[in-house]
Amino acid sequence: MPIPIPTSPIFWLLLACVLVQLFYAAYYFWPFARRPLEAPADAPGPDAEPVSIVVCAHNELDNLRRLLPLLLQQDYPAGFEIVLIDDRSDDDTYLYAQQLAQYYHEKVRLVTVTRTPRGFAPKKYALTLGVKTTRFARLLFTDADCIPATNQWLRLMQRGFAHADVVLGFSAYVQAPGFLNQLIRYETLLTGAQYLSFAWRGRPYMGVGRNLAYTRACFNTTKGYASHMRLLSGDDDLMVQDAVRYGQRVAVVADPSAHTLSEPAASWRVWWHQKRRHLSAGRAYRMPDRLRIGTFIMANVLFYLATAALVFSPNNWVPLAVVWVLRTMFVSAVYARLSRRLGQPVIVGLLPVLDVAYFFHYLALGISLFLNRTLRWK
């Protein structure tokens, strides 16, 4: 029985969207997933320079009690310091940090922020004070609610400085039961696939503050966060945007031993607010980056909208099913390979469901930001 010829222009829109998705998968994601693993931690590498680890904390006492011992246990013979920024905390963060700084006076330095000047983004202002306090030329940033995946995190992230001024790392979320956790981890995988593979292809556009490194010279070249100091978000991705504008070189470290781990949002409401804040910085991206990211997102959203429309067109059911199955099999295979490359286990059979949920959630977020741009910070 021959396959009916599609009669709806919506089908041709769907086919165009599939071709765009296949291009991104074949040009960016699949080659990145197949790239060789980084050199092991005990191999010779550019990790002979001391490092300043910068952590900003606002009422994060419990998280700091978990994080700081793991930072102090990092295997890095060249030496490092931890610059802990107490940003207007009203719990016992200051007392804990002060005790730690006294006990490990050669490794832990405390910066206290009691107030933020009006009109300044609190975290960016606090980080600026922290960077000014650092003693070493290389800076490695993480958040108080993260932990390094291994005691080789610091050493492996420094490997990226062999030929770069900025090093992008990956930050994963802890696996837990429930569909929300699966969706958060899928979104993190897909976001990581984009910014890491784009950077690997020479088109860096963002990083994540939970696992990001750059030199103090890079920070000075971009004038820190000056260009976006009044925006609540963007201490990571907009910093990378500025670094690229100023010609700074960017490298990627994707070894699972160089990841950081965070506890994911426990409710849909919390995750919704987190994603609104993260996406809000996208308006300040360079136009080529916005087009590149927007084309990928739009191709996926339109693919599902076109699918929903063609369900009501019986003449297009057979070609729709053929295209849908072939596209889903190919994309799922690529994402599964990416998950193995980044050490992020996924349930392959659940990928099509997560893909649908993610892109409709992304569409809802975009509409929400368009209608209401008000954001809240700690």
HUMO-V586535 format. One record per residue. N is the residue number from 0. RES is the residue in one letter. PHI is phi as a letter, one per 40 degrees, with the letter a starting at -180 (NA if undefined). Layout:
<<N | RES | PHI> <N | RES | PHI>>
This chain:
<<0 | M | NA> <1 | P | c> <2 | I | c> <3 | P | d> <4 | I | c> <5 | P | d> <6 | T | b> <7 | S | c> <8 | P | c> <9 | I | c> <10 | F | c> <11 | W | c> <12 | L | c> <13 | L | c> <14 | L | c> <15 | A | c> <16 | C | c> <17 | V | c> <18 | L | c> <19 | V | c> <20 | Q | c> <21 | L | c> <22 | F | c> <23 | Y | c> <24 | A | c> <25 | A | c> <26 | Y | c> <27 | Y | b> <28 | F | c> <29 | W | c> <30 | P | c> <31 | F | c> <32 | A | c> <33 | R | c> <34 | R | c> <35 | P | c> <36 | L | c> <37 | E | c> <38 | A | c> <39 | P | c> <40 | A | c> <41 | D | c> <42 | A | c> <43 | P | d> <44 | G | a> <45 | P | c> <46 | D | b> <47 | A | c> <48 | E | c> <49 | P | c> <50 | V | b> <51 | S | b> <52 | I | c> <53 | V | b> <54 | V | b> <55 | C | b> <56 | A | b> <57 | H | b> <58 | N | f> <59 | E | b> <60 | L | d> <61 | D | c> <62 | N | c> <63 | L | c> <64 | R | c> <65 | R | c> <66 | L | c> <67 | L | c> <68 | P | d> <69 | L | c> <70 | L | c> <71 | L | c> <72 | Q | c> <73 | Q | c> <74 | D | c> <75 | Y | a> <76 | P | d> <77 | A | c> <78 | G | g> <79 | F | a> <80 | E | b> <81 | I | b> <82 | V | c> <83 | L | c> <84 | I | b> <85 | D | c> <86 | D | c> <87 | R | f> <88 | S | c> <89 | D | b> <90 | D | c> <91 | D | c> <92 | T | d> <93 | Y | c> <94 | L | c> <95 | Y | c> <96 | A | c> <97 | Q | c> <98 | Q | c> <99 | L | c> <100 | A | c> <101 | Q | c> <102 | Y | c> <103 | Y | b> <104 | H | c> <105 | E | c> <106 | K | b> <107 | V | b> <108 | R | b> <109 | L | b> <110 | V | b> <111 | T | b> <112 | V | b> <113 | T | c> <114 | R | a> <115 | T | b> <116 | P | d> <117 | R | d> <118 | G | g> <119 | F | c> <120 | A | c> <121 | P | d> <122 | K | c> <123 | K | c> <124 | Y | c> <125 | A | c> <126 | L | c> <127 | T | c> <128 | L | c> <129 | G | c> <130 | V | c> <131 | K | c> <132 | T | c> <133 | T | c> <134 | R | b> <135 | F | b> <136 | A | c> <137 | R | b> <138 | L | b> <139 | L | b> <140 | F | b> <141 | T | a> <142 | D | b> <143 | A | c> <144 | D | c> <145 | C | b> <146 | I | b> <147 | P | c> <148 | A | c> <149 | T | a> <150 | N | c> <151 | Q | b> <152 | W | d> <153 | L | c> <154 | R | c> <155 | L | c> <156 | M | c> <157 | Q | c> <158 | R | c> <159 | G | c> <160 | F | c> <161 | A | d> <162 | H | b> <163 | A | a> <164 | D | b> <165 | V | b> <166 | V | b> <167 | L | c> <168 | G | b> <169 | F | b> <170 | S | b> <171 | A | b> <172 | Y | b> <173 | V | c> <174 | Q | c> <175 | A | a> <176 | P | c> <177 | G | h> <178 | F | c> <179 | L | d> <180 | N | c> <181 | Q | c> <182 | L | c> <183 | I | c> <184 | R | c> <185 | Y | c> <186 | E | c> <187 | T | c> <188 | L | c> <189 | L | c> <190 | T | c> <191 | G | c> <192 | A | d> <193 | Q | c> <194 | Y | c> <195 | L | c> <196 | S | c> <197 | F | c> <198 | A | c> <199 | W | c> <200 | R | c> <201 | G | g> <202 | R | b> <203 | P | c> <204 | Y | a> <205 | M | a> <206 | G | a> <207 | V | b> <208 | G | c> <209 | R | c> <210 | N | a> <211 | L | a> <212 | A | b> <213 | Y | a> <214 | T | c> <215 | R | c> <216 | A | c> <217 | C | c> <218 | F | d> <219 | N | c> <220 | T | c> <221 | T | c> <222 | K | f> <223 | G | g> <224 | Y | b> <225 | A | d> <226 | S | c> <227 | H | a> <228 | M | c> <229 | R | c> <230 | L | c> <231 | L | c> <232 | S | b> <233 | G | h> <234 | D | c> <235 | D | b> <236 | D | c> <237 | L | c> <238 | M | c> <239 | V | c> <240 | Q | d> <241 | D | c> <242 | A | c> <243 | V | c> <244 | R | d> <245 | Y | c> <246 | G | g> <247 | Q | c> <248 | R | c> <249 | V | b> <250 | A | b> <251 | V | b> <252 | V | b> <253 | A | b> <254 | D | c> <255 | P | d> <256 | S | c> <257 | A | b> <258 | H | c> <259 | T | b> <260 | L | b> <261 | S | b> <262 | E | c> <263 | P | c> <264 | A | d> <265 | A | c> <266 | S | a> <267 | W | c> <268 | R | c> <269 | V | c> <270 | W | c> <271 | W | d> <272 | H | c> <273 | Q | c> <274 | K | c> <275 | R | d> <276 | R | c> <277 | H | c> <278 | L | c> <279 | S | c> <280 | A | c> <281 | G | c> <282 | R | c> <283 | A | c> <284 | Y | c> <285 | R | c> <286 | M | d> <287 | P | d> <288 | D | c> <289 | R | c> <290 | L | c> <291 | R | c> <292 | I | c> <293 | G | c> <294 | T | c> <295 | F | c> <296 | I | c> <297 | M | c> <298 | A | c> <299 | N | c> <300 | V | c> <301 | L | c> <302 | F | d> <303 | Y | c> <304 | L | c> <305 | A | c> <306 | T | c> <307 | A | c> <308 | A | c> <309 | L | c> <310 | V | d> <311 | F | c> <312 | S | b> <313 | P | d> <314 | N | c> <315 | N | b> <316 | W | c> <317 | V | c> <318 | P | c> <319 | L | c> <320 | A | c> <321 | V | c> <322 | V | c> <323 | W | c> <324 | V | c> <325 | L | c> <326 | R | c> <327 | T | c> <328 | M | c> <329 | F | c> <330 | V | c> <331 | S | c> <332 | A | c> <333 | V | c> <334 | Y | c> <335 | A | c> <336 | R | c> <337 | L | c> <338 | S | c> <339 | R | c> <340 | R | c> <341 | L | c> <342 | G | g> <343 | Q | b> <344 | P | c> <345 | V | b> <346 | I | c> <347 | V | d> <348 | G | c> <349 | L | c> <350 | L | d> <351 | P | d> <352 | V | c> <353 | L | c> <354 | D | c> <355 | V | c> <356 | A | c> <357 | Y | c> <358 | F | c> <359 | F | c> <360 | H | c> <361 | Y | c> <362 | L | c> <363 | A | c> <364 | L | c> <365 | G | c> <366 | I | c> <367 | S | c> <368 | L | c> <369 | F | c> <370 | L | c> <371 | N | a> <372 | R | c> <373 | T | c> <374 | L | b> <375 | R | b> <376 | W | b> <377 | K | c>>
